[in-house]
Amino acid sequence: MLMIGIDIGTTNSKVGVFDDTGRMLSQASRQTKLYVHRDASTYFDPLRIWTDVADMIKEAAGKVEAARIVSIGITSMAESGLLLDRRTGEPISEIVPWSDRSSAPQAQLLEAEDDPLARFLASGLHPSFKLSLAKILWLKERDPTVMSHAVWLSVAGYIAYRLTGVMAFDYSLAARTYAFDIRTRTWDKEWLGHLKLPLDLFPEAFPSGHAIGHVTGSASHLGLPRSALVCIGGHDHLCASLAVEALRPGDVYSSMGTAETLVGVMEERGLKSRDYDSKLAFGLHPVEGRMFWMGSNSASGGSVEWARSIMGHPRLTYEALEQEVLGCGPGPTGILYFPFLTGSGPPEPDANAKAAFIGLTQGHTRGQLCKAVLEGTSYQMERVRETAAGLLEGPMGRIRVTGGGARLASWLRIKAAVSGCMLEVPDIREASMMGAALLGGTGSGIYSSLREAAASANNARSSEYIPFREEEHSAYRDIYESQYIPISHHLRLRK
């Protein structure tokens, strides 16, 4: 039996075919093209997204025995979505990216319309331009007529609809809208009514991996068997955490991309005011009885790319960057880098925060500046990890790491030394796509549970482990506590 995983990402979209051991048999990918309007707002073209996914399905399925495909699982970038006409299924809007800041005024409106703490206790979220509800209000303000007969779908939900004709959400993506009550697992219609939005704006929500239907005739040209079940997948980071088997309370997963995100697993419980104060986001984990916490630095890998571009002419390769850092020797550089190129995240979110180097002398080298960037991004993610650790009842486990940043061995060693945690780098390509496939496999009955799915996919998989030296951890910890945290408070522009 074979499974398809679909991952619609911000930069690239991919389709892969996997067997029930998690081995990828074929893959296709396309760039996720971002368009820009004259007013600088950005969008994805839904027709192009669907056409690209359809082409990738045909390409990937064409390399295997397609008749053996029994399931399709779909994951996508979290808050991005679009409005469809519920009568015709045709797009009313373009796909609004999570990263588009046009909805910042609407985020401020959401914060003013209700007590932020009360809203957090229901949704697990803090008001932000990223959230789907802010983007919906922005679309409504631009053209109030778009709300007539409108339904909002995530990008994963849109692809699932094109494959099945069924409109649906999963809990993990619903929990990124700011309109979903994670306590009751229902849409908050009182809140929607207060905002003068249609009460039926969102379709029914289901647990992650729920099978919503078979491939319909309109998608029969893709070469898929009509018996294949399409399963509503989920948030890309959560799908990736399944692939690396981060399922137990205390497990932590790090996605090291342009933005770096930490995702942790916890027992399901009611949220409290101290959770709100942490500024972390919370939601329902795909594993029943579990929740997740999430925090990120939007310019972690972005800081590395920035350093590569300005520290060398031509641009430093990753190999050259590694050599520069290795030439510095072990231990801290003594330079503090604050990675706020695009603002700061939890525990002190501030869109106006600015990046900075502090402690430079004329004796510092290019290699030390490069290493300082790796140190500073590691300090900032330690703030996220440490904040979450203070909320948990049990210990945190090792941190599982995937993503482009995991190719930099020196960065991983610094992260381990700063955090005092063992890092595990699983030998997994395309973790989000694989996690989507595992959700589909569970929804179609290949596996009896997500735990079995994750265990089957990791049974014969190897990992690299990154330890830390206690003396190095002590040196980094001293700088982190006595310098990094106090100074970071002053790098925010006061309103």
MILUM-29969 format. One record per residue (C-alpha): residue in one letter; x, y, z. Coordinates in steps of 0.1 Angstrom, whole numbers, plus 5000, padded with zeros to 4 digits. Example, Ala and Ser with C-alpha at 12.3 -4.5 7.8 and 13.67 -1.06 7.14 Angstrom:
@rest:A, x:5123, y:4955, z:5078
@rest:S, x:5137, y:4989, z:5071
# end
This chain:
@rest:M, x:5000, y:5000, z:5000
@rest:L, x:5012, y:5035, z:4991
@rest:M, x:5005, y:5069, z:5005
@rest:I, x:5007, y:5104, z:4989
@rest:G, x:5018, y:5134, z:5009
@rest:I, x:5012, y:5169, z:4997
@rest:D, x:5030, y:5199, z:5012
@rest:I, x:5020, y:5234, z:5001
@rest:G, x:5048, y:5256, z:5014
@rest:T, x:5055, y:5293, z:5013
@rest:T, x:5085, y:5289, z:4990
@rest:N, x:5080, y:5255, z:4974
@rest:S, x:5053, y:5229, z:4971
@rest:K, x:5059, y:5192, z:4969
@rest:V, x:5041, y:5159, z:4963
@rest:G, x:5057, y:5126, z:4974
@rest:V, x:5047, y:5089, z:4973
@rest:F, x:5056, y:5068, z:5004
@rest:D, x:5053, y:5032, z:5013
@rest:D, x:5041, y:5022, z:5048
@rest:T, x:5076, y:5022, z:5062
@rest:G, x:5079, y:5059, z:5055
@rest:R, x:5103, y:5054, z:5026
@rest:M, x:5098, y:5080, z:4998
@rest:L, x:5095, y:5063, z:4964
@rest:S, x:5090, y:5094, z:4942
@rest:Q, x:5087, y:5131, z:4945
@rest:A, x:5078, y:5162, z:4924
@rest:S, x:5082, y:5199, z:4934
@rest:R, x:5073, y:5233, z:4921
@rest:Q, x:5081, y:5268, z:4932
@rest:T, x:5052, y:5284, z:4951
@rest:K, x:5051, y:5317, z:4932
@rest:L, x:5042, y:5348, z:4951
@rest:Y, x:5027, y:5377, z:4933
@rest:V, x:5027, y:5414, z:4943
@rest:H, x:4999, y:5439, z:4937
@rest:R, x:5005, y:5476, z:4930
@rest:D, x:4996, y:5484, z:4966
@rest:A, x:5024, y:5460, z:4977
@rest:S, x:5000, y:5434, z:4991
@rest:T, x:5009, y:5399, z:4981
@rest:Y, x:4990, y:5368, z:4970
@rest:F, x:4992, y:5333, z:4956
@rest:D, x:4971, y:5324, z:4926
@rest:P, x:4947, y:5295, z:4936
@rest:L, x:4944, y:5282, z:4901
@rest:R, x:4981, y:5280, z:4897
@rest:I, x:4985, y:5263, z:4930
@rest:W, x:4959, y:5237, z:4921
@rest:T, x:4974, y:5232, z:4886
@rest:D, x:5009, y:5228, z:4900
@rest:V, x:4996, y:5203, z:4926
@rest:A, x:4977, y:5184, z:4899
@rest:D, x:5008, y:5182, z:4877
@rest:M, x:5030, y:5171, z:4906
@rest:I, x:5005, y:5143, z:4915
@rest:K, x:5006, y:5130, z:4880
@rest:E, x:5044, y:5132, z:4879
@rest:A, x:5049, y:5115, z:4913
@rest:A, x:5022, y:5089, z:4908
@rest:G, x:5035, y:5082, z:4873
@rest:K, x:5067, y:5068, z:4888
@rest:V, x:5051, y:5041, z:4909
@rest:E, x:5023, y:5016, z:4906
@rest:A, x:4995, y:5041, z:4910
@rest:A, x:4968, y:5015, z:4916
@rest:R, x:4985, y:5008, z:4950
@rest:I, x:4978, y:5043, z:4963
@rest:V, x:4952, y:5042, z:4990
@rest:S, x:4955, y:5076, z:5007
@rest:I, x:4963, y:5113, z:5002
@rest:G, x:4973, y:5135, z:5031
@rest:I, x:4977, y:5173, z:5027
@rest:T, x:4995, y:5199, z:5048
@rest:S, x:5001, y:5236, z:5041
@rest:M, x:5013, y:5269, z:5055
@rest:A, x:4992, y:5276, z:5085
@rest:E, x:4971, y:5308, z:5083
@rest:S, x:4971, y:5313, z:5045
@rest:G, x:4937, y:5308, z:5029
@rest:L, x:4911, y:5321, z:5005
@rest:L, x:4873, y:5327, z:5001
@rest:L, x:4853, y:5304, z:4979
@rest:D, x:4817, y:5307, z:4967
@rest:R, x:4800, y:5279, z:4985
@rest:R, x:4774, y:5275, z:4957
@rest:T, x:4799, y:5271, z:4929
@rest:G, x:4832, y:5263, z:4946
@rest:E, x:4849, y:5290, z:4926
@rest:P, x:4875, y:5313, z:4943
@rest:I, x:4861, y:5347, z:4954
@rest:S, x:4895, y:5359, z:4965
@rest:E, x:4932, y:5351, z:4959
@rest:I, x:4951, y:5331, z:4985
@rest:V, x:4963, y:5356, z:5011
@rest:P, x:4997, y:5346, z:5024
@rest:W, x:5003, y:5344, z:5062
@rest:S, x:5033, y:5367, z:5057
@rest:D, x:5013, y:5396, z:5041
@rest:R, x:5011, y:5425, z:5066
@rest:S, x:4982, y:5443, z:5049
@rest:S, x:4960, y:5429, z:5077
@rest:A, x:4979, y:5447, z:5105
@rest:P, x:4951, y:5472, z:5111
@rest:Q, x:4926, y:5444, z:5113
@rest:A, x:4947, y:5427, z:5139
@rest:Q, x:4946, y:5458, z:5160
@rest:L, x:4908, y:5458, z:5156
@rest:L, x:4906, y:5422, z:5168
@rest:E, x:4926, y:5431, z:5199
@rest:A, x:4903, y:5460, z:5206
@rest:E, x:4870, y:5441, z:5200
@rest:D, x:4874, y:5417, z:5229
@rest:D, x:4895, y:5410, z:5260
@rest:P, x:4927, y:5395, z:5246
@rest:L, x:4930, y:5371, z:5276
@rest:A, x:4895, y:5358, z:5272
@rest:R, x:4901, y:5353, z:5235
@rest:F, x:4934, y:5336, z:5241
@rest:L, x:4918, y:5311, z:5266
@rest:A, x:4894, y:5301, z:5238
@rest:S, x:4917, y:5302, z:5208
@rest:G, x:4952, y:5297, z:5222
@rest:L, x:4963, y:5327, z:5201
@rest:H, x:4974, y:5363, z:5204
@rest:P, x:4961, y:5389, z:5178
@rest:S, x:4984, y:5391, z:5148
@rest:F, x:4983, y:5402, z:5111
@rest:K, x:4991, y:5365, z:5104
@rest:L, x:4958, y:5351, z:5116
@rest:S, x:4932, y:5341, z:5091
@rest:L, x:4905, y:5362, z:5107
@rest:A, x:4925, y:5394, z:5103
@rest:K, x:4929, y:5386, z:5066
@rest:I, x:4892, y:5379, z:5062
@rest:L, x:4884, y:5413, z:5077
@rest:W, x:4909, y:5429, z:5054
@rest:L, x:4893, y:5413, z:5024
@rest:K, x:4859, y:5424, z:5036
@rest:E, x:4871, y:5460, z:5041
@rest:R, x:4884, y:5461, z:5005
@rest:D, x:4852, y:5447, z:4991
@rest:P, x:4822, y:5440, z:5014
@rest:T, x:4804, y:5421, z:4986
@rest:V, x:4830, y:5392, z:4988
@rest:M, x:4813, y:5379, z:5020
@rest:S, x:4781, y:5370, z:5002
@rest:H, x:4779, y:5331, z:5000
@rest:A, x:4816, y:5330, z:5011
@rest:V, x:4834, y:5301, z:5028
@rest:W, x:4870, y:5303, z:5040
@rest:L, x:4893, y:5274, z:5034
@rest:S, x:4930, y:5269, z:5043
@rest:V, x:4953, y:5261, z:5014
@rest:A, x:4953, y:5224, z:5024
@rest:G, x:4915, y:5225, z:5026
@rest:Y, x:4913, y:5241, z:4991
@rest:I, x:4934, y:5213, z:4976
@rest:A, x:4913, y:5187, z:4994
@rest:Y, x:4882, y:5203, z:4980
@rest:R, x:4896, y:5202, z:4945
@rest:L, x:4902, y:5165, z:4949
@rest:T, x:4869, y:5155, z:4966
@rest:G, x:4843, y:5183, z:4963
@rest:V, x:4841, y:5184, z:5001
@rest:M, x:4849, y:5216, z:5021
@rest:A, x:4865, y:5209, z:5055
@rest:F, x:4890, y:5221, z:5080
@rest:D, x:4912, y:5201, z:5104
@rest:Y, x:4916, y:5211, z:5140
@rest:S, x:4952, y:5222, z:5138
@rest:L, x:4947, y:5246, z:5109
@rest:A, x:4913, y:5258, z:5123
@rest:A, x:4933, y:5267, z:5155
@rest:R, x:4953, y:5293, z:5134
@rest:T, x:4922, y:5313, z:5123
@rest:Y, x:4914, y:5331, z:5157
@rest:A, x:4878, y:5319, z:5151
@rest:F, x:4880, y:5284, z:5165
@rest:D, x:4874, y:5275, z:5201
@rest:I, x:4899, y:5248, z:5210
@rest:R, x:4881, y:5239, z:5242
@rest:T, x:4849, y:5229, z:5224
@rest:R, x:4864, y:5221, z:5190
@rest:T, x:4838, y:5243, z:5173
@rest:W, x:4837, y:5276, z:5155
@rest:D, x:4830, y:5305, z:5178
@rest:K, x:4798, y:5318, z:5162
@rest:E, x:4792, y:5344, z:5189
@rest:W, x:4826, y:5359, z:5180
@rest:L, x:4818, y:5358, z:5143
@rest:G, x:4785, y:5374, z:5149
@rest:H, x:4801, y:5401, z:5170
@rest:L, x:4825, y:5409, z:5140
@rest:K, x:4795, y:5409, z:5116
@rest:L, x:4808, y:5380, z:5097
@rest:P, x:4786, y:5351, z:5083
@rest:L, x:4781, y:5324, z:5110
@rest:D, x:4787, y:5297, z:5083
@rest:L, x:4819, y:5313, z:5071
@rest:F, x:4839, y:5282, z:5080
@rest:P, x:4831, y:5246, z:5070
@rest:E, x:4830, y:5217, z:5095
@rest:A, x:4863, y:5210, z:5113
@rest:F, x:4875, y:5174, z:5120
@rest:P, x:4905, y:5158, z:5137
@rest:S, x:4937, y:5159, z:5117
@rest:G, x:4939, y:5129, z:5094
@rest:H, x:4901, y:5126, z:5091
@rest:A, x:4891, y:5111, z:5057
@rest:I, x:4867, y:5135, z:5040
@rest:G, x:4861, y:5116, z:5008
@rest:H, x:4874, y:5097, z:4978
@rest:V, x:4890, y:5112, z:4947
@rest:T, x:4861, y:5125, z:4925
@rest:G, x:4856, y:5123, z:4888
@rest:S, x:4868, y:5158, z:4883
@rest:A, x:4902, y:5147, z:4895
@rest:S, x:4903, y:5114, z:4877
@rest:H, x:4927, y:5128, z:4851
@rest:L, x:4955, y:5127, z:4878
@rest:G, x:4960, y:5090, z:4874
@rest:L, x:4948, y:5082, z:4910
@rest:P, x:4925, y:5053, z:4918
@rest:R, x:4890, y:5064, z:4925
@rest:S, x:4892, y:5044, z:4958
@rest:A, x:4920, y:5066, z:4972
@rest:L, x:4909, y:5084, z:5003
@rest:V, x:4917, y:5121, z:5008
@rest:C, x:4924, y:5130, z:5044
@rest:I, x:4924, y:5165, z:5057
@rest:G, x:4960, y:5170, z:5070
@rest:G, x:4971, y:5198, z:5091
@rest:H, x:4996, y:5225, z:5101
@rest:D, x:5030, y:5219, z:5083
@rest:H, x:5050, y:5221, z:5116
@rest:L, x:5027, y:5196, z:5133
@rest:C, x:5029, y:5172, z:5104
@rest:A, x:5067, y:5174, z:5105
@rest:S, x:5066, y:5167, z:5143
@rest:L, x:5047, y:5134, z:5135
@rest:A, x:5074, y:5124, z:5110
@rest:V, x:5101, y:5128, z:5136
@rest:E, x:5080, y:5110, z:5162
@rest:A, x:5077, y:5140, z:5186
@rest:L, x:5044, y:5127, z:5201
@rest:R, x:5049, y:5125, z:5239
@rest:P, x:5045, y:5153, z:5264
@rest:G, x:5079, y:5170, z:5267
@rest:D, x:5090, y:5162, z:5232
@rest:V, x:5103, y:5192, z:5212
@rest:Y, x:5107, y:5197, z:5175
@rest:S, x:5127, y:5225, z:5158
@rest:S, x:5120, y:5235, z:5122
@rest:M, x:5151, y:5254, z:5111
@rest:G, x:5141, y:5274, z:5080
@rest:T, x:5141, y:5311, z:5072
@rest:A, x:5120, y:5314, z:5103
@rest:E, x:5128, y:5289, z:5130
@rest:T, x:5099, y:5274, z:5150
@rest:L, x:5099, y:5253, z:5181
@rest:V, x:5069, y:5230, z:5186
@rest:G, x:5064, y:5212, z:5218
@rest:V, x:5039, y:5185, z:5229
@rest:M, x:5019, y:5187, z:5262
@rest:E, x:4990, y:5170, z:5278
@rest:E, x:4957, y:5186, z:5268
@rest:R, x:4945, y:5210, z:5295
@rest:G, x:4927, y:5243, z:5299
@rest:L, x:4948, y:5273, z:5292
@rest:K, x:4957, y:5297, z:5320
@rest:S, x:4968, y:5333, z:5324
@rest:R, x:5004, y:5323, z:5327
@rest:D, x:5002, y:5306, z:5293
@rest:Y, x:4989, y:5339, z:5280
@rest:D, x:5018, y:5358, z:5296
@rest:S, x:5043, y:5335, z:5278
@rest:K, x:5031, y:5349, z:5244
@rest:L, x:5035, y:5314, z:5230
@rest:A, x:5007, y:5300, z:5208
@rest:F, x:4988, y:5268, z:5217
@rest:G, x:4965, y:5245, z:5198
@rest:L, x:4953, y:5209, z:5194
@rest:H, x:4979, y:5183, z:5185
@rest:P, x:4970, y:5156, z:5159
@rest:V, x:4974, y:5130, z:5186
@rest:E, x:4943, y:5127, z:5207
@rest:G, x:4946, y:5140, z:5242
@rest:R, x:4976, y:5162, z:5233
@rest:M, x:4981, y:5199, z:5228
@rest:F, x:5011, y:5218, z:5213
@rest:W, x:5029, y:5250, z:5222
@rest:M, x:5047, y:5269, z:5195
@rest:G, x:5071, y:5299, z:5194
@rest:S, x:5094, y:5312, z:5166
@rest:N, x:5120, y:5336, z:5155
@rest:S, x:5110, y:5350, z:5121
@rest:A, x:5146, y:5357, z:5111
@rest:S, x:5166, y:5328, z:5124
@rest:G, x:5177, y:5312, z:5091
@rest:G, x:5171, y:5347, z:5076
@rest:S, x:5199, y:5360, z:5098
@rest:V, x:5222, y:5333, z:5084
@rest:E, x:5213, y:5342, z:5048
@rest:W, x:5218, y:5379, z:5056
@rest:A, x:5252, y:5371, z:5070
@rest:R, x:5262, y:5350, z:5040
@rest:S, x:5252, y:5379, z:5017
@rest:I, x:5271, y:5407, z:5035
@rest:M, x:5301, y:5388, z:5048
@rest:G, x:5314, y:5377, z:5014
@rest:H, x:5318, y:5389, z:4979
@rest:P, x:5307, y:5367, z:4962
@rest:R, x:5281, y:5354, z:4987
@rest:L, x:5296, y:5329, z:5012
@rest:T, x:5287, y:5293, z:5006
@rest:Y, x:5276, y:5272, z:5035
@rest:E, x:5309, y:5254, z:5034
@rest:A, x:5328, y:5287, z:5035
@rest:L, x:5306, y:5298, z:5064
@rest:E, x:5314, y:5266, z:5083
@rest:Q, x:5351, y:5271, z:5078
@rest:E, x:5349, y:5307, z:5090
@rest:V, x:5331, y:5296, z:5122
@rest:L, x:5354, y:5266, z:5128
@rest:G, x:5384, y:5289, z:5126
@rest:C, x:5371, y:5308, z:5157
@rest:G, x:5377, y:5279, z:5180
@rest:P, x:5353, y:5266, z:5207
@rest:G, x:5333, y:5288, z:5231
@rest:P, x:5315, y:5322, z:5229
@rest:T, x:5328, y:5350, z:5207
@rest:G, x:5319, y:5377, z:5232
@rest:I, x:5299, y:5394, z:5205
@rest:L, x:5261, y:5397, z:5211
@rest:Y, x:5239, y:5394, z:5180
@rest:F, x:5201, y:5401, z:5184
@rest:P, x:5183, y:5385, z:5155
@rest:F, x:5154, y:5409, z:5151
@rest:L, x:5158, y:5417, z:5114
@rest:T, x:5120, y:5413, z:5110
@rest:G, x:5109, y:5421, z:5146
@rest:S, x:5109, y:5398, z:5176
@rest:G, x:5087, y:5369, z:5187
@rest:P, x:5079, y:5354, z:5221
@rest:P, x:5084, y:5358, z:5249
@rest:E, x:5085, y:5395, z:5240
@rest:P, x:5069, y:5399, z:5206
@rest:D, x:5075, y:5433, z:5190
@rest:A, x:5072, y:5440, z:5153
@rest:N, x:5093, y:5471, z:5158
@rest:A, x:5123, y:5455, z:5174
@rest:K, x:5156, y:5459, z:5155
@rest:A, x:5186, y:5437, z:5151
@rest:A, x:5219, y:5446, z:5165
@rest:F, x:5255, y:5436, z:5171
@rest:I, x:5269, y:5446, z:5205
@rest:G, x:5305, y:5442, z:5218
@rest:L, x:5324, y:5447, z:5185
@rest:T, x:5361, y:5456, z:5185
@rest:Q, x:5386, y:5462, z:5157
@rest:G, x:5401, y:5429, z:5165
@rest:H, x:5370, y:5409, z:5156
@rest:T, x:5371, y:5388, z:5124
@rest:R, x:5346, y:5379, z:5098
@rest:G, x:5345, y:5344, z:5112
@rest:Q, x:5336, y:5357, z:5147
@rest:L, x:5308, y:5379, z:5132
@rest:C, x:5294, y:5348, z:5114
@rest:K, x:5296, y:5328, z:5146
@rest:A, x:5280, y:5355, z:5166
@rest:V, x:5250, y:5353, z:5143
@rest:L, x:5247, y:5316, z:5150
@rest:E, x:5250, y:5323, z:5188
@rest:G, x:5225, y:5351, z:5188
@rest:T, x:5198, y:5331, z:5169
@rest:S, x:5205, y:5302, z:5194
@rest:Y, x:5201, y:5325, z:5224
@rest:Q, x:5167, y:5338, z:5210
@rest:M, x:5154, y:5303, z:5205
@rest:E, x:5166, y:5294, z:5240
@rest:R, x:5143, y:5321, z:5252
@rest:V, x:5114, y:5303, z:5235
@rest:R, x:5124, y:5269, z:5249
@rest:E, x:5130, y:5282, z:5284
@rest:T, x:5097, y:5300, z:5284
@rest:A, x:5078, y:5269, z:5274
@rest:A, x:5098, y:5248, z:5300
@rest:G, x:5084, y:5270, z:5327
@rest:L, x:5049, y:5261, z:5318
@rest:L, x:5053, y:5223, z:5316
@rest:E, x:5047, y:5199, z:5345
@rest:G, x:5073, y:5174, z:5333
@rest:P, x:5108, y:5176, z:5319
@rest:M, x:5116, y:5184, z:5283
@rest:G, x:5132, y:5158, z:5262
@rest:R, x:5158, y:5161, z:5235
@rest:I, x:5152, y:5185, z:5206
@rest:R, x:5146, y:5169, z:5172
@rest:V, x:5158, y:5191, z:5144
@rest:T, x:5150, y:5192, z:5107
@rest:G, x:5151, y:5219, z:5080
@rest:G, x:5178, y:5237, z:5059
@rest:G, x:5195, y:5250, z:5090
@rest:A, x:5204, y:5215, z:5101
@rest:R, x:5230, y:5213, z:5074
@rest:L, x:5252, y:5237, z:5094
@rest:A, x:5270, y:5214, z:5120
@rest:S, x:5285, y:5244, z:5138
@rest:W, x:5251, y:5259, z:5143
@rest:L, x:5238, y:5227, z:5158
@rest:R, x:5267, y:5224, z:5182
@rest:I, x:5262, y:5260, z:5194
@rest:K, x:5224, y:5254, z:5198
@rest:A, x:5232, y:5223, z:5220
@rest:A, x:5257, y:5243, z:5240
@rest:V, x:5234, y:5272, z:5246
@rest:S, x:5203, y:5251, z:5255
@rest:G, x:5221, y:5223, z:5274
@rest:C, x:5200, y:5199, z:5255
@rest:M, x:5209, y:5169, z:5233
@rest:L, x:5199, y:5176, z:5197
@rest:E, x:5187, y:5147, z:5174
@rest:V, x:5189, y:5152, z:5136
@rest:P, x:5167, y:5124, z:5121
@rest:D, x:5176, y:5112, z:5086
@rest:I, x:5143, y:5124, z:5071
@rest:R, x:5138, y:5144, z:5040
@rest:E, x:5107, y:5165, z:5037
@rest:A, x:5094, y:5159, z:5072
@rest:S, x:5061, y:5179, z:5066
@rest:M, x:5052, y:5160, z:5035
@rest:M, x:5060, y:5127, z:5051
@rest:G, x:5039, y:5137, z:5082
@rest:A, x:5010, y:5145, z:5058
@rest:A, x:5013, y:5111, z:5042
@rest:L, x:5013, y:5094, z:5077
@rest:L, x:4981, y:5113, z:5086
@rest:G, x:4965, y:5101, z:5054
@rest:G, x:4977, y:5066, z:5060
@rest:T, x:4961, y:5067, z:5095
@rest:G, x:4929, y:5081, z:5082
@rest:S, x:4926, y:5054, z:5055
@rest:G, x:4933, y:5025, z:5079
@rest:I, x:4969, y:5016, z:5070
@rest:Y, x:4978, y:5024, z:5106
@rest:S, x:4956, y:5019, z:5136
@rest:S, x:4969, y:5052, z:5152
@rest:L, x:4993, y:5081, z:5147
@rest:R, x:5016, y:5065, z:5172
@rest:E, x:5018, y:5034, z:5151
@rest:A, x:5023, y:5055, z:5119
@rest:A, x:5052, y:5075, z:5134
@rest:A, x:5068, y:5044, z:5149
@rest:S, x:5066, y:5025, z:5116
@rest:A, x:5082, y:5053, z:5097
@rest:N, x:5110, y:5057, z:5122
@rest:N, x:5117, y:5020, z:5130
@rest:A, x:5147, y:5017, z:5106
@rest:R, x:5157, y:5053, z:5104
@rest:S, x:5190, y:5066, z:5117
@rest:S, x:5197, y:5099, z:5135
@rest:E, x:5227, y:5120, z:5143
@rest:Y, x:5230, y:5131, z:5179
@rest:I, x:5246, y:5164, z:5188
@rest:P, x:5258, y:5165, z:5225
@rest:F, x:5271, y:5195, z:5244
@rest:R, x:5302, y:5200, z:5266
@rest:E, x:5293, y:5212, z:5301
@rest:E, x:5321, y:5238, z:5303
@rest:E, x:5309, y:5253, z:5270
@rest:H, x:5273, y:5253, z:5281
@rest:S, x:5283, y:5271, z:5313
@rest:A, x:5301, y:5298, z:5294
@rest:Y, x:5272, y:5304, z:5270
@rest:R, x:5247, y:5303, z:5299
@rest:D, x:5265, y:5330, z:5318
@rest:I, x:5264, y:5353, z:5287
@rest:Y, x:5228, y:5344, z:5280
@rest:E, x:5216, y:5353, z:5315
@rest:S, x:5238, y:5382, z:5324
@rest:Q, x:5240, y:5400, z:5290
@rest:Y, x:5216, y:5387, z:5263
@rest:I, x:5184, y:5388, z:5282
@rest:P, x:5189, y:5421, z:5299
@rest:I, x:5201, y:5439, z:5268
@rest:S, x:5173, y:5425, z:5246
@rest:H, x:5147, y:5444, z:5266
@rest:H, x:5162, y:5476, z:5254
@rest:L, x:5162, y:5468, z:5216
@rest:R, x:5125, y:5475, z:5212
@rest:L, x:5111, y:5508, z:5200
@rest:R, x:5087, y:5522, z:5225
@rest:K, x:5053, y:5532, z:5212
# end
